[in-house]
Amino acid sequence: MKKVLTIAGSDSGGGAGIQADLKTFQELEVFGMSALTAVTAQNTLGVQAVFPMTPEAVIQQIQSIGEDIGTDALKTGMLFNAEIIKAVSEKINYFHWKNVVVDPVMIAKGGASLLQIEAISALKQYLLPLAMVITPNIPEAEVLTDLSIRTEEDKREAAKRLYDLGVKNVVIKGGHDEDQNESTDLLFDGRNFTTYTSTRVQTKNTHGTGCTFSAAVTAELAKGLPVGEAVSKAKNFIQAAIEDQLEIGQGHGPTNHWAYRKRNERNR
């Protein structure tokens, strides 16, 4: 049994954060664990409040997991501030964990800030050099690279800049592409570029897509898949989750975490 850890915030609405991560881990048949960085009061309409944990609380959760259970891969999501980022980075180093997926969560679907501005430099300095994979969307990649990303060439340049920060593999997601028919994710491993294209689904129910995608990458890395294959499976997982809509809530509804498994069961 492969073990997978998410270090992220809680979404009381269940669509994103550790809730989305643990649902994804379960669907992909890995054992999920969590270290909570913040509690949010949140629903499909937005984030109403954020209550960050202390760095000590985050450290103790990770320490408890590392001392006893261990992990085959981990992902980070909402880390909120520089102190938590430093604490998480120190613990990853302490336990020598290598399969690290960083989802640089900055802004919620409704527009609420989930990462303090002064924490961005800490993210780049402490956490990104530890990352096996980083999975920013286009706005997040723009913040991290100081680039305006409009074209495929812009995406490639941003990927190179993120790689130069010490990340081993960069995935820039295409959900914010200007193409209204397709969404193309770009993977850069330091030498080669690989693209993963899917049909764009016209829907407002995309809450938690970033969390879910990065959690799926993490689960597949834990199983031993190479990065390219892990990204491909995660792309299929999130595409199914978006296409088979749940229609929950009045705003940006969550994705369907069991859609991928149900499809596979039907196709057997």
Protein Blocks (a to p, Z undefined) as FASTA:
>chain_A
ZZddddddddfkopgmjllmmmmmmmnopacddddfbdcdddfkbcfbdcdddfklmmmm
mmmmmmmnopabdcdddeoiamlmmmmmmmmmmnopabdcddddfbdfkopafbdfklmm
mmmmmmmmmpmbdcddfklmmmmnopacfbfklmmmmmmmmmmnopabdcddfklpmblk
bccddddehjaccdddddddddfblghklmmmmmmmmmmmmnopafklmmmmmmmmmmmm
mmmcgkgajblcdddfklmmmmmmmmZZ
